[in-house]
Every structure is written in structure tokens, then in C-alpha cells.
């Protein structure tokens, strides 16, 4: 049987370089194996927890879809679909909700972080501003994974808990109904994290990100804002403590990485490093940017690809969903 790989990405704006290194590139590398059956979904309903303007969400769905396609996703080899086009997901979401202890959701990292933020802000209502979508997010993610019996899910370290919750929920369902219908994901594929402009994890919410397909001019402008220290150009520098070097080595060839590492040790000005990073990124992204811009000008083409992907995904999902319905007593 084929190994099943599943990846989802929330449409919360144009993907950034961190999304590319942490999700897009590793997922595409996994699909290069002919023995792999791969799924990529645009997690539009997950985005509703924060994106609540219809026009914004619609545009972001196209941005994310176009980005994956521009980076090399082949719809003939990977089933790409909108989460919202698979009604079986939301039926399974409710079933799994009824299997999930509330205490498990209380321990969710995202929920706990928001509660802590309210506490630090001195708010009496610790759940202020937290919607149920945020609270129940891990259950819908579990449905995303379990409906397609995914073996591997490429995620970054901060998403690891969601995989653990998925396993717990699947095992609870199987125990309650004395079945093995739901396959817990067996492998957590940890992906690389890319630092943002300030050295923290690259994130849109922190506004420290580099948009994947911004213009050449904007790309250079953003790179010039990357945080550096006050050391003189002639001073030796530690590449392992440099945001610029971390970003460079994620995109450059091994030979060029080694050359820049030597320049760091000999002494190099930050302005020169930023220029080298810009040239490296521009070379890597130029052709992909052209494809992205072409797709964004032809959104009907994106719709056609997503609609065909949803058709294929539902063909895969329906048989398992029918078995689940019979197992719980609904026929």
C-alpha cells in the first residue's frame, strides 16, 4: 500500500519564506517518491478563527493555492483541495468532538497561550477574545488527518501537540467502538523553522516575515531591515548566531554556504551579507514568482484545479465516512 502524506496550510495571507521552508518545500520533496499518495489542503475553515472578512479570506485562499502551484505542486500527483469543499470533514469533526475529553482541549498550547496573555494583561475574564474555533481547533485538525488515514504529516515543532492529540482521539474512538477504523498518524515529520527579521520564529502575527512572492524591490527593502549587531566589517563573526546566515543557508547551495561561512570567520560587512542574501533569494524565487503572478491573474484556473482536487478527495473520504457512520450506529 502507498504511504499517505497529508499537509495543510491556513490561508492567512501570502505565504512567507518560513512557510516555504517549513511546509511547502518538505511536502513537495516527499511527493517526489512514486510510492507516496499525497494530499494538500487549503485550511480555509481553520482560518475563520482569525480571518473574519469574506473578501480577505477569499483572496487569501487564492494566494495560498497559487503559491503551492507556483512552487511546483503537480495536481496530477498531489490531490489539492479546499478544506471547505469536503463536507465529510465536518461530520467527522462532530463525531470526534463527542469522543474528546474537555480536559484534553484545556491543555491545547494555542488556547493556553491566549489565556496566559489575558492573565498577563490583568483581564478578569481569562477567556476574553477567545472563540470556540480556537478552542476546538485540534479536533478539526484531527478530522483533517484521520479522514484520509495519513501516515505522515509534515509539521513544525510547535505543531507536534496537534499530532499527539490526533493519536489520542483516534485511539479513544477505536476503543469505544471496538474497531480499528481510525488510523493514528504514525510519523511526525518535523520541519525546519526559519527565523524572522528579529530572530524569532518567522510569523505573520509577529510581523517579522518575508512574503514569499513580494516584488524584487520589496524583497530587497525587507532584507535590509533584518536585525544585525554593531560589529565592524573587519571583525570575525559567528555565522551560527546570524539571522542572515540562517536564512541564506536555507536557500543557497552547499558550496556557497561554505564560502559565506569562511567570509564570516574572516570578517564581512552586514551590508554585503544582505546583498548576497537578496541575490540568493531573488535567484531562487524569480521564476516561481512569475508563475504565481500568472495564476493570480487567472483565478478560474485555480478554481478548476481545486474543484477537481475536491472531487478526488471526496472519492477517497466517502467510503471511510460510510464505515464510521455504520460503526457509531447511524446508517
C-alpha positions in Angstrom: 0.0 0.0 0.0 1.1 3.6 -0.7 2.3 5.8 2.1 -0.1 8.6 2.7 1.3 12.1 3.2 -1.1 15.0 4.2 -0.3 18.7 4.6 -2.5 21.6 5.3 -1.8 25.3 5.3 -4.0 28.1 6.6 -4.8 31.0 4.2 -4.0 34.0 6.4 -2.2 36.0 3.6 0.5 35.3 1.1 2.8 32.5 2.4 6.2 33.7 3.7 9.7 32.2 3.4 9.1 30.3 6.7 6.1 28.6 5.2 8.1 27.7 2.2 11.0 26.2 4.1 8.8 24.7 6.9 5.9 23.3 4.9 5.9 23.8 1.1 9.4 22.5 0.3 9.4 19.4 2.6 5.9 18.4 1.4 6.9 18.7 -2.2 10.1 16.7 -1.6 8.0 13.9 0.0 5.7 13.7 -3.0 8.6 13.1 -5.3 8.5 9.5 -4.2 6.3 7.5 -6.6 5.2 5.2 -3.8 3.6 8.2 -1.9 0.0 9.2 -2.1 -0.1 12.9 -1.2 -2.8 15.3 -0.1 -2.6 19.1 0.2 -5.5 21.1 1.6 -6.1 24.8 1.9 -7.3 25.0 5.6 -9.9 27.8 5.0 -12.2 26.9 7.8 -9.3 26.9 10.2 -8.6 30.5 9.2 -12.0 31.6 10.4 -10.6 31.7 13.9 -8.8 34.9 13.0 -9.8 35.9 9.4 -13.4 37.1 9.5 -13.7 39.4 6.5 -15.2 37.5 3.5 -13.2 39.3 0.8 -9.9 38.9 2.6 -10.4 35.2 3.1 -11.4 34.6 -0.5 -8.3 36.4 -1.7 -6.0 34.5 0.7 -7.4 31.1 -0.5 -6.2 32.0 -4.0 -2.8 33.3 -2.7 -2.1 30.1 -0.8 -3.2 27.8 -3.7 -1.2 29.8 -6.3 1.9 29.7 -4.1 1.8 25.9 -3.8 1.3 25.5 -7.5 4.0 28.0 -8.4 6.4 26.2 -6.1 6.0 23.0 -8.1 3.0 21.1 -6.8 1.6 18.9 -9.6 -2.2 18.4 -9.3 -1.8 15.1 -11.3 0.4 13.7 -8.5 -1.0 15.5 -5.4 -4.6 15.9 -4.5 -5.0 19.6 -3.7 -8.4 20.8 -2.3 -10.1 23.4 -0.2 -11.0 22.1 3.3 -14.5 23.7 2.9 -15.3 21.5 -0.1 -15.2 18.3 1.9 -18.4 18.0 4.0 -17.3 14.7 5.4 -14.6 16.5 7.4 -17.2 18.5 9.3 -19.3 15.4 10.0 -16.3 13.6 11.3 -15.3 16.7 13.3 -18.6 16.5 15.3 -18.2 12.7 15.9 -14.6 13.2 17.1 -15.8 16.1 19.4 -18.0 13.7 21.1 -15.0 11.4 21.8 -12.7 14.2 23.1 -12.4 14.9 26.8 -12.7 18.6 27.5 -9.5 18.4 29.6 -7.6 17.5 26.5 -8.6 20.7 24.9 -7.8 22.7 28.0 -4.2 21.6 27.5 -4.0 22.9 23.9 -1.0 25.1 23.5 -2.7 27.8 21.5 -5.6 28.1 23.9 -3.3 28.2 26.9 -1.2 30.9 25.3 -4.2 33.1 24.8 -5.4 32.5 28.4 -1.9 33.4 29.7 -1.9 36.6 27.6 -5.2 37.6 29.2 -3.8 36.8 32.6 -0.7 38.9 32.0 -2.9 41.8 30.7 -4.8 41.7 34.0 -8.2 40.8 32.5 -10.6 39.2 34.9 -12.2 37.1 32.1 -9.3 34.8 31.1 -11.3 33.6 28.1 -11.7 37.2 26.7 -11.4 37.3 22.9 -11.1 33.5 22.6 -13.6 31.9 20.3 -14.6 28.2 20.2 -12.9 27.7 16.9 -9.6 28.4 18.6 -10.5 26.0 21.5 -11.7 23.2 19.2 -9.0 23.7 16.5 -7.1 20.5 17.4 -10.3 18.4 16.8 -10.9 19.7 13.3 -7.2 19.2 12.6 -7.6 15.6 13.8 -10.5 15.1 11.3 -8.3 16.5 8.5 -5.7 13.9 9.2 -7.9 10.8 10.2 -10.4 11.1 7.3 -7.6 10.4 4.8 -5.7 7.9 7.1 -2.5 9.9 6.8 0.8 8.1 7.7 2.9 11.2 7.8 2.1 14.8 8.5 4.9 17.4 7.9 4.7 19.9 10.7 7.0 22.2 12.7 7.9 21.5 16.3 5.2 23.9 17.6 2.5 21.8 15.9 3.7 18.5 17.4 1.0 18.6 20.1 -1.7 18.5 17.5 -0.4 15.2 16.2 -0.4 13.8 19.7 -4.0 14.9 20.2 -4.9 13.3 16.9 -3.5 10.0 18.1 -5.3 10.2 21.4 -8.6 10.9 19.8 -8.2 8.1 17.2 -7.3 5.6 19.9 -10.3 6.7 22.1 -12.7 6.3 19.1 -11.3 2.8 18.3 -11.5 1.7 21.9 -15.1 2.9 22.4 -16.4 1.3 19.3 -14.1 -1.7 19.3 -12.7 -1.0 15.9 -9.5 -0.1 14.1 -11.2 2.2 11.6 -9.3 5.3 12.5 -5.5 5.1 11.8 -3.4 7.2 14.2 -0.7 9.0 12.2 2.4 7.0 12.8 5.1 9.5 11.9 5.7 13.1 12.9 7.8 14.8 10.2 9.4 17.8 11.9 10.2 20.6 9.6 12.8 23.3 9.6 12.0 26.7 11.3 13.2 29.9 9.7 14.0 32.9 11.8 12.2 36.2 11.1 13.6 39.7 10.8 14.1 39.9 14.5 15.5 36.4 15.1 12.2 34.9 16.5 10.3 32.3 14.5 9.0 33.9 11.3 5.3 34.7 11.7 2.7 36.9 10.1 1.3 37.6 13.6 4.7 39.0 14.7 5.1 41.0 11.5 8.6 39.7 11.2 8.1 37.7 8.0 9.3 38.0 4.4 6.4 37.4 1.9 7.3 34.6 -0.5 6.3 36.4 -3.7 6.7 40.1 -2.9 8.3 42.2 -5.7 12.1 42.3 -6.1 12.1 45.8 -4.9 10.1 45.0 -1.8 12.2 41.9 -1.1 15.4 43.9 -1.0 13.8 46.6 1.2 12.7 44.0 3.7 16.1 42.2 3.8 17.8 45.5 4.5 15.7 45.7 7.7 17.0 42.4 9.1 18.4 42.8 12.6 22.3 42.7 13.0 24.8 43.7 15.6 27.2 46.7 15.6 30.4 44.8 14.8 32.7 46.3 12.2 33.1 44.7 8.8 36.6 43.6 9.5 35.6 41.7 12.7 35.2 37.9 12.6 31.6 36.9 13.1 29.8 33.7 14.2 27.6 32.6 11.4 25.6 30.3 13.7 24.3 33.4 15.6 23.4 35.3 12.5 19.8 35.7 11.3 21.1 36.5 7.8 23.2 33.3 7.7 20.3 31.1 8.9 18.2 32.5 6.1 20.9 32.2 3.5 21.8 28.6 4.2 18.1 27.6 3.8 18.3 28.6 0.1 21.9 28.5 -1.0 24.0 25.7 -2.4 26.4 23.8 -0.1 29.3 25.4 -1.8 28.1 28.9 -1.4 27.1 28.3 2.2 30.7 27.2 2.9 32.1 30.2 1.1 30.0 32.6 3.1 30.8 30.8 6.4 34.5 31.4 5.7 33.8 35.1 4.9 32.1 35.4 8.3 35.1 34.0 10.0 37.5 36.3 8.1 35.3 39.4 8.6 32.5 40.7 6.3 30.2 43.7 6.4 26.5 43.2 7.1 25.6 45.2 4.0 27.4 42.8 1.8 25.8 39.8 3.5 22.4 41.3 3.0 23.2 41.8 -0.7 24.3 38.2 -1.0 21.1 37.1 0.7 19.0 39.2 -1.6 20.7 37.8 -4.8 20.3 34.2 -3.5 16.6 34.7 -2.7 15.9 36.5 -6.0 17.6 33.8 -8.0 15.6 31.1 -6.2 12.2 32.8 -6.4 12.2 34.7 -9.7 10.7 32.0 -11.9 8.3 30.9 -9.2 7.1 34.5 -8.7 6.3 34.7 -12.5 4.1 31.6 -12.2 2.4 32.8 -9.1 1.6 36.2 -10.7 0.2 34.4 -13.8 -2.0 32.2 -11.6 -3.3 35.1 -9.6 -4.4 36.8 -12.9 -6.3 33.6 -13.8 -8.2 32.6 -10.7 -10.7 30.5 -12.7 -7.8 28.2 -13.4 -7.1 27.9 -9.7 -10.8 27.1 -9.1 -10.8 24.4 -11.7 -7.8 22.7 -10.0 -9.3 22.9 -6.5 -12.7 21.7 -7.7 -11.1 18.7 -9.4 -9.0 18.0 -6.3 -12.1 18.1 -4.1 -13.8 15.6 -6.3 -10.9 13.2 -5.9 -10.6 13.8 -2.2 -14.3 13.1 -1.6 -14.0 9.8 -3.6 -11.3 8.8 -1.0 -13.2 10.1 2.0 -16.7 8.8 1.4 -16.0 5.0 1.9 -14.3 5.6 5.3 -17.1 8.0 6.4 -19.8 5.4 5.5 -18.0 2.8 7.6 -17.7 5.3 10.5 -21.4 6.1 10.3 -22.3 2.4 10.5 -19.8 1.8 13.3 -21.4 4.5 15.5 -24.9 3.3 14.7 -26.0 5.8 12.1 -26.9 4.2 8.7 
